[in-house]
Amino acid sequence: MLRRLLILSLLATPIIGMAKATPAQKKHKIEIKAVKFVGVKHVPIDELKAVLVNKKSSFFGLVSMNGKYQPKELKGDAVRIRDVYYQHGYLDVQIGRPKVAIDPVTSEATITYRVREGLPYKVSRVRLVKHRGIDTAALRKKLKLTSGKTFNVATLREDIRTITTRVGDKGYAFAQVQPRFRKNSRNRTIGIAYFIRPGSKALIHDIRIHGNTKTKESVIRSYITLAPGDHYRLSDLIDAQNELSRSGYFETVSLRPVRARGNKVDIDVTVKEAKTGQIMGAAGYDSLEGIFVEGSYSEKNMFGTGISASLSASYSKLKKNGTLSFDDPRVAGTLFGLYGGLFRTDTVDGDDKTYGFNKKELGGYLGLRRKINSELSVSMDYNYDDVRYSDVNTSRFSSGLRDYIKSSIGLSLTYNNTDNFYTPRKGIYTKARIEYAGLGSGANFAKYWKGSLKFAAYYGLKDQLGYDLILRYKAQAQYIKDLGFTPEAERLHIGGYYNGVRGYRSASIVPKGGTSGGLMSFTNSIEASIPLSERNQVRLTGFADAGMIQNTSADRTIKKSVGAQIEWRSPMGDVNFILAKAIGAKPTDKTSSFEFTIGKEF
């Protein structure tokens, strides 16, 4: 009985009774006033409430069914409560029938659960039943639920996945792992035995691709390391599915083995293609630049080849900008990628009231990337930037602004194991980069070292809560070592959506007491994202940002902000509304409480 409870997602449930709503109440949605637990002593009540569907309304309840009484979910709530107790080792827990009291006047419900917790169980022994061809001793070292530890059903599930993956990597495409339990109620211990039924080893017969109306089959196959005649490996299948999901070409990706003749299997690849082309436009008014317009065209999967290209331009009375870029992540189906771009920016400031200079900038870059594995890549690039100033206001820039050329080489290492390109729910992204500027000779060549580290972690709680809450943490650190000439345009600035610390104007935050950028900066943000409409792909994200910039500790500037952001993948394209509040802003700070972007996808 215990085995069924543990393996079949704890399907055994107590008999549950509920109060019936009157006809008058059925016309109105019943709100949950309170959820109470009687007898709970050793498990945090907040942890129990968090997994319920029927719970008191909270901030998230404004945009979901949270807070509404849903009698059909009472049975599932009892299962979820039991699962929390099983994660703490309470295998004898008993959950009584919930009492639902509905106030006929206010149409509010109070739900009360009576719980008999029992005592937690520890694992007495973990055994893997030996099978020819399976190294059970090596497998046992990979398990997390071991002898002496408190039993945890979540860890048990993780260990089953580990065994299945390791056995699958030996070529067993249809391996089954069945745990059996021996419970000792007197000593409050539980023994676990894993029975592995691997079946026969399999070879890849064929790879069949479905659903790609645009993307060429050769592009999809280039992400799959398995080929006909290879031994089946489950890890390779998982890696290929994750990498295809991160590519941005598809909304959904599924790779699964299908039995073929004899000891062979086919790999069925099923994809649903995403809208990868985008035309974006924006217009508005800026207190510095006046009326501005911006537009861009980008295609992430040009003609189904997997090559991305983009063209963008912006115009205002003070600034004109144009960029062109491309990226071929797998040149001719290899593990090498080639990327590059060109840009031109003209800044005109005839009245000396805004920037205090005119500037012409022309540059470009070219890089080569090499995939080390499905999650790790290394790249090297060359960058050239020619910047020339004129009509510099010497009263504002007493030492003037020097024309300069940046001729640099950069080296980057990128790790990405997130599960989705558009809305990651698990995994991390990190990129470390070092750049040396100083190639070439002459007084007008910039000379410095620059290092940067970007990091983002994503954690979805849908499995635990039954609700698509995504937690995100993002951080970026940068450091410049001046080797004789670090132009102002290459120094560090923070502020705004792209430079960290929303609620401040883009790149407006500099070290204390100065007007030029800094040599060290750090920004980070914590975000919680929830769905407003899963069907329409609208999410609401709350955030808290904090950032620091300095040359030395004496001129360090620290800024903070909080706010909310609506993210909508609409038929018109990506729409973002950002409302932010700068915390402790000074009158001299350049704040920005609202940002908005809109584009067109096809």
C-alpha positions as CSV (number, residue, x, y, z in Angstrom):
1,M,0.0,0.0,0.0
2,L,2.8,2.4,0.9
3,R,4.5,1.7,-2.4
4,R,1.4,2.7,-4.3
5,L,1.2,5.9,-2.3
6,L,4.7,6.8,-3.0
7,I,5.1,5.9,-6.7
8,L,1.7,6.9,-8.1
9,S,2.2,10.5,-7.0
10,L,0.5,9.7,-3.6
11,L,-2.9,9.0,-5.1
12,A,-4.3,7.4,-2.0
13,T,-6.6,10.1,-0.5
14,P,-8.8,10.2,2.6
15,I,-12.6,10.4,2.3
16,I,-13.4,14.0,1.9
17,G,-16.6,15.8,2.7
18,M,-17.6,19.3,1.8
19,A,-20.4,21.8,2.4
20,K,-22.8,22.2,-0.5
21,A,-23.3,25.7,-1.9
22,T,-26.9,27.0,-2.0
23,P,-28.4,28.1,-5.3
24,A,-27.9,31.8,-4.3
25,Q,-24.3,31.1,-3.5
26,K,-23.7,29.4,-6.9
27,K,-24.6,32.7,-8.6
28,H,-21.7,34.3,-6.8
29,K,-18.1,33.0,-6.5
30,I,-17.3,31.9,-3.0
31,E,-14.2,33.5,-1.6
32,I,-12.0,31.6,0.9
33,K,-11.7,33.5,4.1
34,A,-9.3,31.2,5.9
35,V,-7.6,27.8,5.7
36,K,-6.9,26.3,9.2
37,F,-4.9,23.3,10.3
38,V,-5.5,21.4,13.6
39,G,-2.8,19.1,14.8
40,V,0.1,20.5,12.8
41,K,3.2,20.8,14.9
42,H,6.3,19.8,13.0
43,V,5.7,20.9,9.4
44,P,5.5,24.7,8.6
45,I,1.9,25.6,8.0
46,D,3.0,28.1,5.3
47,E,4.5,25.2,3.4
48,L,1.2,23.4,3.5
49,K,-0.8,26.4,2.4
50,A,1.6,27.1,-0.4
51,V,0.6,23.9,-2.3
52,L,-3.1,24.3,-2.0
53,V,-5.4,25.3,-4.8
54,N,-8.1,26.3,-2.2
55,K,-6.4,29.0,-0.2
56,K,-6.9,32.5,0.9
57,S,-6.5,35.2,-1.8
58,S,-3.1,36.8,-2.0
59,F,-1.4,39.2,-4.4
60,F,-1.3,36.4,-7.0
61,G,-5.0,35.8,-6.4
62,L,-5.7,39.1,-8.3
63,V,-4.8,37.4,-11.5
64,S,-5.7,33.8,-10.9
65,M,-8.2,31.4,-9.4
66,N,-6.3,31.8,-6.1
67,G,-8.8,32.8,-3.4
68,K,-11.9,31.2,-5.1
69,Y,-13.5,28.2,-3.5
70,Q,-13.1,25.2,-5.9
71,P,-14.7,22.1,-4.4
72,K,-13.4,19.8,-7.2
73,E,-9.9,20.6,-6.1
74,L,-10.4,19.5,-2.4
75,K,-9.4,15.9,-3.2
76,G,-6.2,17.1,-5.0
77,D,-5.4,19.4,-2.0
78,A,-5.4,16.5,0.3
79,V,-2.9,14.7,-2.0
80,R,-0.7,17.8,-2.0
81,I,-0.8,18.1,1.8
82,R,0.2,14.4,2.1
83,D,3.0,14.9,-0.4
84,V,4.5,17.7,1.8
85,Y,4.5,15.4,4.8
86,Y,6.1,12.7,2.8
87,Q,8.8,15.1,1.9
88,H,9.5,15.5,5.6
89,G,9.4,11.8,6.3
90,Y,6.0,11.5,8.0
91,L,4.8,8.3,6.4
92,D,2.0,7.7,9.0
93,V,0.3,11.0,8.5
94,Q,-3.5,11.0,8.5
95,I,-5.5,13.8,7.0
96,G,-9.1,14.0,8.1
97,R,-12.1,15.1,6.1
98,P,-11.9,18.9,5.7
99,K,-14.7,20.9,7.2
100,V,-16.0,23.5,4.9
101,A,-18.1,26.3,6.5
102,I,-19.7,28.7,4.1
103,D,-21.2,32.0,5.5
104,P,-24.5,32.4,3.6
105,V,-24.4,36.2,4.1
106,T,-20.9,37.0,2.9
107,S,-20.4,33.9,0.7
108,E,-17.0,33.3,2.4
109,A,-15.7,29.8,3.1
110,T,-13.5,28.6,6.0
111,I,-11.7,25.3,5.4
112,T,-10.3,23.3,8.3
113,Y,-8.0,20.3,8.1
114,R,-7.4,17.9,11.0
115,V,-4.0,16.2,10.8
116,R,-2.4,13.4,12.8
117,E,1.2,13.7,11.9
118,G,2.8,10.7,13.5
119,L,6.6,10.6,13.5
120,P,9.2,10.9,10.8
121,Y,10.9,7.8,9.2
122,K,14.6,7.4,8.4
123,V,16.0,5.3,5.6
124,S,17.4,2.0,7.0
125,R,18.8,0.6,3.8
126,V,19.0,1.3,0.1
127,R,19.5,-1.6,-2.2
128,L,19.8,-1.9,-6.0
129,V,19.0,-5.4,-7.2
130,K,21.8,-6.5,-9.4
131,H,21.3,-7.0,-13.0
132,R,23.7,-8.2,-15.6
133,G,25.3,-5.3,-17.5
134,I,24.4,-2.7,-14.8
135,D,27.0,-1.4,-12.4
136,T,24.8,-1.1,-9.4
137,A,27.8,0.0,-7.2
138,A,28.5,3.0,-9.4
139,L,24.8,3.8,-9.5
140,R,24.5,3.7,-5.7
141,K,27.1,6.5,-5.4
142,K,24.8,8.8,-7.4
143,L,21.8,8.4,-5.1
144,K,20.9,11.2,-2.7
145,L,18.5,9.3,-0.5
146,T,20.8,7.1,1.5
147,S,20.9,5.1,4.8
148,G,20.4,7.3,7.9
149,K,18.7,10.1,6.1
150,T,15.1,11.2,6.8
151,F,12.9,9.9,4.0
152,N,11.9,12.4,1.4
153,V,9.6,11.4,-1.5
154,A,10.9,14.3,-3.7
155,T,14.4,13.0,-3.4
156,L,13.1,9.4,-4.1
157,R,11.7,10.6,-7.4
158,E,14.9,12.4,-8.2
159,D,16.9,9.2,-7.6
160,I,14.6,7.2,-9.8
161,R,15.2,9.7,-12.6
162,T,19.0,9.4,-12.0
163,I,18.9,5.6,-12.2
164,T,16.7,5.7,-15.4
165,T,19.1,8.2,-17.0
166,R,22.2,6.3,-16.1
167,V,20.8,3.0,-17.3
168,G,19.5,4.7,-20.4
169,D,23.0,5.9,-21.1
170,K,24.1,2.3,-21.4
171,G,21.9,1.8,-24.4
172,Y,18.7,0.6,-22.7
173,A,16.0,2.7,-24.3
174,F,13.0,1.3,-22.4
175,A,14.5,0.7,-18.9
176,Q,12.0,0.6,-16.0
177,V,12.9,1.3,-12.4
178,Q,10.5,0.0,-9.7
179,P,11.1,0.8,-6.1
180,R,9.9,-1.5,-3.3
181,F,9.6,-0.6,0.3
182,R,9.9,-2.4,3.7
183,K,8.5,-0.3,6.4
184,N,9.2,-0.9,10.1
185,S,6.6,1.1,12.1
186,R,8.3,0.1,15.5
187,N,11.7,1.6,14.6
188,R,10.2,4.1,12.2
189,T,12.5,3.1,9.4
190,I,12.0,2.3,5.8
191,G,14.1,0.2,3.5
192,I,14.2,0.8,-0.3
193,A,15.0,-1.6,-3.0
194,Y,15.2,-0.5,-6.6
195,F,14.4,-3.3,-9.2
196,I,15.9,-2.4,-12.5
197,R,14.4,-3.9,-15.6
198,P,16.5,-2.6,-18.4
199,G,15.3,-4.7,-21.3
200,S,17.7,-5.1,-24.2
201,K,20.2,-2.7,-25.5
202,A,19.1,-0.6,-28.5
203,L,20.7,0.9,-31.6
204,I,19.4,3.9,-33.4
205,H,17.5,2.9,-36.5
206,D,16.2,6.3,-37.7
207,I,15.5,9.8,-36.6
208,R,12.1,11.0,-37.7
209,I,11.3,14.7,-37.6
210,H,7.7,16.1,-37.5
211,G,6.1,19.5,-37.4
212,N,8.9,21.6,-39.0
213,T,7.1,23.6,-41.7
214,K,9.9,26.1,-42.0
215,T,13.1,24.9,-40.3
216,K,15.2,22.6,-42.5
217,E,15.7,19.1,-41.2
218,S,19.4,19.5,-41.5
219,V,19.3,22.3,-38.9
220,I,17.3,20.2,-36.4
221,R,19.6,17.1,-37.0
222,S,22.7,19.3,-36.3
223,Y,21.5,19.6,-32.7
224,I,21.1,15.8,-32.2
225,T,24.4,14.0,-31.6
226,L,22.8,10.6,-32.0
227,A,22.7,9.1,-35.6
228,P,21.5,5.9,-37.2
229,G,23.7,3.0,-36.0
230,D,24.7,4.7,-32.7
231,H,24.0,3.1,-29.4
232,Y,21.1,4.7,-27.6
233,R,21.9,7.2,-24.9
234,L,19.2,8.9,-22.9
235,S,21.4,11.8,-21.8
236,D,22.1,12.7,-25.5
237,L,18.3,12.7,-26.0
238,I,17.7,15.0,-23.1
239,D,20.5,17.4,-24.1
240,A,19.3,17.6,-27.7
241,Q,15.7,18.4,-26.5
242,N,16.9,21.1,-24.1
243,E,19.2,22.7,-26.7
244,L,16.5,22.7,-29.4
245,S,14.2,24.3,-26.8
246,R,16.8,27.0,-26.1
247,S,17.3,27.7,-29.8
248,G,14.3,30.0,-30.0
249,Y,13.1,28.3,-33.2
250,F,10.3,26.3,-31.6
251,E,7.5,26.8,-29.0
252,T,7.6,23.1,-28.0
253,V,10.1,20.3,-28.6
254,S,9.7,16.6,-27.9
255,L,12.2,13.7,-28.4
256,R,11.2,10.2,-27.6
257,P,12.3,6.6,-28.5
258,V,9.9,4.4,-30.4
259,R,10.4,0.7,-30.8
260,A,11.5,-0.4,-34.3
261,R,12.5,-3.9,-35.5
262,G,14.6,-6.1,-33.3
263,N,16.9,-4.3,-30.9
264,K,16.5,-1.0,-32.8
265,V,14.7,2.2,-31.9
266,D,13.5,5.2,-33.9
267,I,13.8,8.7,-32.4
268,D,10.7,10.7,-33.0
269,V,11.4,14.4,-33.0
270,T,8.2,16.5,-32.8
271,V,8.4,20.3,-32.9
272,K,6.0,23.2,-33.0
273,E,7.6,26.2,-34.7
274,A,7.7,29.6,-33.1
275,K,7.3,33.0,-34.7
276,T,11.0,33.9,-35.2
277,G,10.6,37.0,-37.3
278,Q,10.0,40.4,-35.7
279,I,9.4,44.0,-36.9
280,M,9.5,46.4,-34.0
281,G,8.8,50.1,-33.7
282,A,8.6,52.6,-31.0
283,A,8.1,56.3,-30.8
284,G,8.0,58.7,-27.9
285,Y,9.3,61.9,-26.3
286,D,12.5,62.2,-24.3
287,S,13.4,65.2,-22.2
288,L,16.9,65.2,-23.7
289,E,16.4,64.1,-27.3
290,G,12.9,65.3,-27.9
291,I,10.7,63.2,-30.2
292,F,12.3,60.0,-31.2
293,V,11.4,57.0,-33.4
294,E,13.0,53.6,-33.5
295,G,12.5,50.6,-35.7
296,S,14.0,47.2,-36.3
297,Y,13.7,44.0,-38.3
298,S,15.0,40.7,-37.1
299,E,14.7,37.1,-38.1
300,K,16.1,34.4,-35.8
301,N,15.6,31.6,-38.4
302,M,16.3,33.1,-41.8
303,F,14.8,30.9,-44.5
304,G,14.7,28.0,-42.1
305,T,18.5,27.8,-42.0
306,G,18.9,28.7,-38.3
307,I,20.8,31.8,-39.2
308,S,19.7,35.0,-37.4
309,A,20.0,38.5,-38.8
310,S,18.8,41.9,-37.7
311,L,18.6,45.5,-38.9
312,S,17.7,48.4,-36.7
313,A,17.7,52.2,-36.9
314,S,16.7,55.1,-34.6
315,Y,16.3,58.8,-35.2
316,S,15.9,61.9,-33.0
317,K,16.9,65.5,-33.4
318,L,20.1,64.7,-31.5
319,K,21.0,61.2,-32.5
320,K,20.9,58.8,-35.5
321,N,21.8,55.2,-35.2
322,G,21.9,52.1,-37.5
323,T,23.1,48.6,-36.9
324,L,23.3,45.4,-38.9
325,S,24.1,42.0,-37.4
326,F,24.1,38.2,-38.2
327,D,24.7,35.0,-36.3
328,D,25.1,31.5,-37.8
329,P,25.2,29.2,-34.7
330,R,26.2,26.1,-36.7
331,V,28.1,26.8,-39.8
332,A,27.4,24.0,-42.4
333,G,26.0,21.9,-39.5
334,T,29.3,21.9,-37.6
335,L,29.9,22.9,-33.9
336,F,31.4,26.2,-35.0
337,G,29.4,29.4,-35.1
338,L,30.1,32.7,-36.9
339,Y,28.7,36.1,-35.9
340,G,29.3,39.7,-36.7
341,G,27.9,43.1,-37.1
342,L,28.3,46.8,-38.2
343,F,27.0,50.0,-36.6
344,R,27.0,53.7,-37.1
345,T,26.0,56.5,-34.7
346,D,25.9,60.2,-35.2
347,T,25.3,62.5,-32.3
348,V,24.6,66.2,-33.0
349,D,24.3,68.8,-30.2
350,G,24.5,72.2,-31.7
351,D,23.3,74.1,-28.7
352,D,25.7,72.6,-26.2
353,K,22.8,72.1,-23.7
354,T,22.5,68.3,-23.8
355,Y,25.7,66.4,-24.5
356,G,28.1,69.2,-25.0
357,F,29.7,67.6,-28.1
358,N,29.1,66.2,-31.5
359,K,30.2,62.7,-32.2
360,K,30.5,60.3,-35.2
361,E,31.0,56.6,-34.4
362,L,31.6,53.8,-36.9
363,G,32.5,50.2,-35.9
364,G,32.0,46.5,-36.3
365,Y,32.8,43.1,-34.9
366,L,33.4,39.6,-36.1
367,G,33.5,36.5,-33.9
368,L,33.9,32.7,-34.0
369,R,32.1,30.4,-31.5
370,R,32.8,26.7,-30.7
371,K,30.3,24.4,-28.9
372,I,32.1,22.3,-26.3
373,N,28.9,20.4,-25.5
374,S,25.2,21.1,-25.6
375,E,25.4,23.6,-22.7
376,L,28.9,25.1,-22.9
377,S,30.5,27.2,-25.6
378,V,33.6,29.3,-26.1
379,S,34.0,32.3,-28.4
380,M,36.6,34.8,-29.6
381,D,35.9,38.0,-31.4
382,Y,37.6,41.1,-32.8
383,N,36.0,44.6,-32.3
384,Y,36.8,47.8,-34.0
385,D,35.3,51.2,-33.1
386,D,36.3,54.6,-34.5
387,V,35.0,57.6,-32.5
388,R,35.5,61.2,-33.4
389,Y,34.3,64.3,-31.5
390,S,33.8,67.9,-32.6
391,D,32.4,71.1,-31.2
392,V,33.3,70.0,-27.6
393,N,32.1,72.4,-24.9
394,T,35.3,73.0,-23.0
395,S,33.5,74.6,-20.1
396,R,31.9,71.2,-19.5
397,F,34.8,69.1,-20.5
398,S,37.9,71.1,-19.4
399,S,40.3,68.6,-20.7
400,G,38.3,68.0,-23.9
401,L,37.3,64.7,-25.4
402,R,39.8,62.8,-27.4
403,D,39.1,61.0,-30.6
404,Y,39.9,57.3,-30.2
405,I,40.0,54.0,-31.9
406,K,39.1,50.8,-30.0
407,S,40.8,47.8,-31.5
408,S,40.2,44.9,-29.2
409,I,40.0,41.1,-28.9
410,G,37.6,39.4,-26.6
411,L,37.2,35.8,-25.2
412,S,34.0,34.5,-23.8
413,L,32.8,31.4,-22.0
414,T,29.0,30.7,-22.0
415,Y,27.1,28.1,-20.0
416,N,23.3,27.7,-20.6
417,N,21.2,24.8,-19.4
418,T,17.9,26.6,-19.3
419,D,14.9,24.7,-20.6
420,N,13.3,27.3,-22.9
421,F,14.3,30.3,-25.0
422,Y,11.3,32.4,-24.4
423,T,10.2,31.6,-20.8
424,P,12.8,29.6,-18.9
425,R,11.5,27.7,-15.9
426,K,14.6,26.0,-14.8
427,G,18.3,26.2,-15.3
428,I,21.0,28.8,-15.2
429,Y,22.7,31.1,-17.8
430,T,26.1,32.5,-17.2
431,K,28.6,34.2,-19.4
432,A,32.2,35.2,-18.5
433,R,34.0,37.6,-20.8
434,I,37.4,39.3,-20.9
435,E,38.4,41.9,-23.4
436,Y,41.7,43.5,-24.2
437,A,41.7,46.9,-26.0
438,G,45.1,48.0,-27.2
439,L,45.8,46.3,-30.5
440,G,47.5,48.9,-32.7
441,S,49.8,51.8,-31.9
442,G,49.2,55.5,-31.5
443,A,48.1,57.9,-28.8
444,N,44.5,57.7,-29.9
445,F,44.2,53.9,-29.4
446,A,42.2,52.9,-26.3
447,K,44.1,50.8,-23.8
448,Y,42.4,48.8,-21.0
449,W,41.3,45.4,-19.8
450,K,37.6,44.8,-19.2
451,G,36.1,41.8,-17.5
452,S,32.4,41.0,-17.1
453,L,30.2,38.2,-15.6
454,K,26.5,37.7,-16.3
455,F,24.4,35.3,-14.4
456,A,20.7,34.3,-14.4
457,A,19.0,31.5,-12.5
458,Y,15.4,30.3,-13.1
459,Y,13.3,28.2,-10.8
460,G,9.7,27.2,-11.6
461,L,7.4,26.1,-8.9
462,K,4.6,24.6,-10.9
463,D,5.3,21.0,-9.8
464,Q,5.3,22.0,-6.1
465,L,2.4,24.6,-6.2
466,G,0.4,23.5,-9.1
467,Y,0.7,27.1,-10.3
468,D,3.2,28.5,-12.8
469,L,5.2,30.8,-10.5
470,I,8.7,31.4,-11.8
471,L,11.5,32.8,-9.6
472,R,14.4,34.6,-11.3
473,Y,17.7,35.9,-10.1
474,K,19.9,38.0,-12.4
475,A,23.2,39.6,-11.8
476,Q,26.0,41.3,-13.7
477,A,29.5,42.4,-12.6
478,Q,32.0,44.4,-14.6
479,Y,35.5,45.6,-14.0
480,I,37.9,47.8,-16.0
481,K,41.7,48.0,-15.6
482,D,42.9,51.2,-17.1
483,L,46.2,50.7,-19.0
484,G,46.6,54.4,-19.9
485,F,43.5,55.4,-21.9
486,T,40.0,54.4,-21.1
487,P,37.6,56.6,-23.1
488,E,34.5,57.9,-21.4
489,A,32.3,56.0,-23.8
490,E,33.9,52.8,-22.8
491,R,33.6,53.3,-19.0
492,L,30.7,51.7,-17.0
493,H,27.3,53.2,-16.5
494,I,24.2,51.6,-14.8
495,G,20.5,52.4,-14.8
496,G,17.5,51.4,-16.8
497,Y,16.2,48.0,-18.1
498,Y,19.3,47.0,-20.1
499,N,21.9,48.3,-17.6
500,G,20.3,47.2,-14.4
501,V,18.3,49.1,-11.8
502,R,14.9,49.9,-13.4
503,G,13.4,53.1,-12.2
504,Y,16.4,55.2,-13.4
505,R,17.1,56.4,-16.8
506,S,19.3,54.2,-19.0
507,A,23.0,54.6,-18.1
508,S,22.3,57.6,-15.9
509,I,24.0,56.3,-12.7
510,V,27.7,57.2,-12.3
511,P,30.1,57.2,-9.3
512,K,29.3,59.7,-6.6
513,G,30.3,63.3,-7.2
514,G,31.3,62.8,-10.8
515,T,29.9,63.0,-14.3
516,S,31.9,60.3,-16.0
517,G,31.4,56.5,-15.8
518,G,33.0,54.2,-13.4
519,L,35.5,51.3,-13.4
520,M,33.6,48.8,-11.3
521,S,29.9,48.0,-11.3
522,F,27.5,45.3,-10.0
523,T,23.8,45.0,-10.5
524,N,21.3,42.3,-9.5
525,S,17.6,41.7,-9.4
526,I,15.1,39.3,-7.9
527,E,11.9,38.6,-9.8
528,A,8.7,36.6,-9.4
529,S,6.7,36.0,-12.5
530,I,3.2,34.7,-12.7
531,P,0.8,34.1,-15.6
532,L,-2.0,36.6,-16.2
533,S,-3.2,34.6,-19.2
534,E,-1.5,31.4,-20.2
535,R,-3.5,31.2,-23.4
536,N,-2.5,34.7,-24.5
537,Q,1.0,34.4,-23.1
538,V,0.8,37.3,-20.7
539,R,2.8,37.3,-17.5
540,L,3.1,39.7,-14.6
541,T,6.6,40.1,-13.0
542,G,7.4,41.8,-9.7
543,F,11.0,42.8,-9.2
544,A,13.5,44.4,-6.8
545,D,16.7,45.8,-8.3
546,A,19.9,47.0,-6.7
547,G,23.1,48.3,-8.2
548,M,26.5,49.7,-7.4
549,I,29.1,51.7,-9.4
550,Q,32.4,53.2,-8.4
551,N,36.0,54.0,-9.2
552,T,37.1,53.5,-5.6
553,S,35.1,52.8,-2.4
554,A,35.2,56.5,-1.7
555,D,33.0,57.4,-4.6
556,R,30.7,54.4,-4.5
557,T,27.1,55.0,-5.6
558,I,24.3,52.5,-4.6
559,K,20.8,52.7,-6.1
560,K,17.7,50.5,-5.5
561,S,14.3,50.2,-7.0
562,V,11.1,48.0,-7.0
563,G,8.3,47.6,-9.5
564,A,6.3,45.4,-11.8
565,Q,6.5,44.5,-15.4
566,I,3.9,43.0,-17.8
567,E,5.4,40.7,-20.4
568,W,3.1,39.9,-23.4
569,R,4.0,37.8,-26.4
570,S,1.1,39.3,-28.4
571,P,0.1,38.8,-32.0
572,M,1.7,42.2,-32.6
573,G,4.9,41.1,-31.0
574,D,6.6,41.4,-27.7
575,V,4.9,44.0,-25.5
576,N,6.5,45.1,-22.3
577,F,5.2,47.6,-19.7
578,I,7.5,48.5,-16.9
579,L,6.4,50.5,-13.8
580,A,9.3,51.1,-11.4
581,K,9.9,53.2,-8.3
582,A,13.4,54.4,-7.5
583,I,14.0,54.0,-3.7
584,G,15.7,56.9,-2.0
585,A,16.3,58.8,-5.2
586,K,17.8,62.3,-4.9
587,P,16.5,65.4,-6.7
588,T,19.6,65.3,-9.0
589,D,18.9,61.6,-10.0
590,K,17.4,61.0,-13.4
591,T,14.5,58.7,-12.7
592,S,12.2,56.9,-15.1
593,S,9.0,55.4,-13.7
594,F,7.6,54.0,-16.9
595,E,9.1,52.1,-19.9
596,F,7.2,50.6,-22.9
597,T,8.1,48.6,-26.0
598,I,6.1,47.0,-28.7
599,G,6.9,45.0,-31.9
600,K,5.4,42.9,-34.7
601,E,6.1,39.2,-35.0
602,F,5.2,37.0,-38.0
